Amino acid sequence: MKTILKRGGWVVSGALGLAVVMVAARSITAGPLDPPGPVASTLRSLSDMVPSWSRTLPASGGCTSARFSCVMGGGAVLDYETGLVWEKTPANGTPGTWDLAATLCTSLQTGGRFGWRLPTANELLSLKDPSSGDDLPAGNPFSGLGTNPFWTSTTDPLDNSKARWIAFSLFASNEQTASKMLYAFAGAFCVRGGVGFDTPPADDPTAWSRALPANDGFDSCNSSRFTCVMGNAAVLDHETGLVWQRDPSSNTIDNWATAVGSCYQLVAGGRHGWRPATVAELASLLDTSFANPDLSLPTGHPFQNMASTYVWTGSEIPGDSLRAYSVVFRGFGINSPGGVFSPAKASALPVICVRGPDGH
């Protein structure tokens, strides 16, 4: 009898507790279940990604291709390979002096915005397609470029009074130089974005703020630091965002001006747009924990046939017109690591070319 009464008491208590919960639930006002506004995607599109110059995208489709998209009211073209924004039709393509071209870009207001500039040589060359006779990629949305040459902001390494120019035609398949003051020579094809000659912002993921291992992957081309790209012809360094030649052994070995100038003519991975590295950029590959006779490159690196002697950089030595900076990837004495040196410009040395925002 006592057991029955005890069980009955538990039943009554449970019923009373349930009733209390139901009454309390009625007194609580629930908020709206729907979000206050449109739900934003958590995925990043190509336009949101930091460009690394490591992709090769098809251009067929004009303003709606994998590579190009018309932006800023149709007045400009975004290149997803480099992240640069170009004029769709050069507003100042009429030939003039270098100074005039630079000024015209600075004052340009295409798309209702300032912020335009004269491109560097490697930026303008990045638009060339070697498979189409060094013209623009097939299916591109640009117009009005014609066969006129265009100035770049890159000065001739041998003569500061000259600047490099580029034209999208067979007769000018290689970048060349002309006097900055030569009357009515080249036009302006302006660009917006990128790094150019400016310092990268501190919050840029490729702002040299990381130290990544190169030997934590299952092969040399797949580590935290290095990835082989562009058909394995190049190496993307995730520490700096720079894209390097993987095998520079076929590059020109010559005096400084000739060797570094050959980078602008290079076609690797099916793309132009290469340039000589600055001394800071090339030195960023050094791992000085390795001493002679080992190469001072990170363990597990994917580079091939890297020169162990002096390698030219594009950086001149301030106040010394006869010498330029070079980097050595192997020391010269016992327990001597690689480092930065300054040989005479007349020396015949190799060069390794790089692709990415201009660090000069």
LINMO-V674642 format. One record per backbone hydrogen bond with DSSP energy under -0.5 kcal/mol. CO is the residue of the C=O (numbers start at 1). NH is the residue of the N-H. Records with the same first field share a line. If there is no record, write none. Layout:
CO: NH, NH
This chain:
1: 5
2: 6
3: 7
4: 8
5: 9
6: 10
7: 11
8: 12
9: 13
10: 14
11: 15
12: 16
13: 17
14: 18
15: 19
16: 20
17: 21
18: 22
19: 23
20: 24
21: 25
22: 26
23: 27
24: 27, 28
25: 28
28: 30
45: 48, 49
46: 49
49: 51
54: 230
58: 67
59: 62
61: 64
62: 65
63: 70
67: 80
68: 65
69: 78
71: 76
72: 75
75: 88
76: 71
77: 79, 86
78: 69, 80
79: 82, 83
81: 53
84: 79, 86
85: 192
86: 77
88: 143
90: 93
92: 188
96: 185, 186
97: 101
98: 102
99: 103
100: 104
101: 105
102: 106
103: 107
104: 108
105: 108
109: 112
110: 113
115: 193
117: 191
119: 153
120: 124
121: 125
122: 126
124: 127
125: 128
127: 137
128: 130, 272
129: 132, 134, 135
130: 133
132: 135
135: 129
137: 140
139: 62
143: 90
145: 148
149: 187
150: 166
153: 155
154: 164
156: 159
159: 156, 162
161: 180
162: 156
163: 178
164: 152
165: 176
166: 150
167: 169
169: 172
170: 173
172: 167
176: 165
178: 163
179: 182
180: 98, 99
182: 185
186: 96
187: 151
188: 92, 190
189: 119
190: 87
191: 117
192: 85
195: 198
201: 204
204: 207
213: 225
219: 222
221: 228
225: 238
226: 223
227: 236
229: 233, 234
230: 233
233: 246
234: 229
235: 237, 244
236: 227, 238
237: 240, 241
239: 208
242: 237, 244
243: 355
244: 235
246: 304
248: 251
252: 254
254: 349
255: 259
256: 260
257: 261
258: 262
259: 263
260: 263
261: 264, 265
262: 265, 266
263: 266
268: 271
271: 268
275: 354
277: 314
278: 282
279: 283
280: 284
281: 284
282: 285
283: 286
285: 298
287: 290
290: 338
291: 294
292: 335
295: 297
296: 287
298: 301
304: 248
308: 330
309: 329
310: 350
311: 327
312: 352
314: 316
315: 325
316: 318
317: 320
320: 317, 323
322: 345
323: 317
325: 313
326: 341
327: 311
328: 339
329: 296
333: 336
335: 337
336: 292, 331
339: 328
341: 326
343: 324
344: 347
345: 256
347: 349
349: 254
350: 312
352: 277
353: 245
354: 275
355: 243
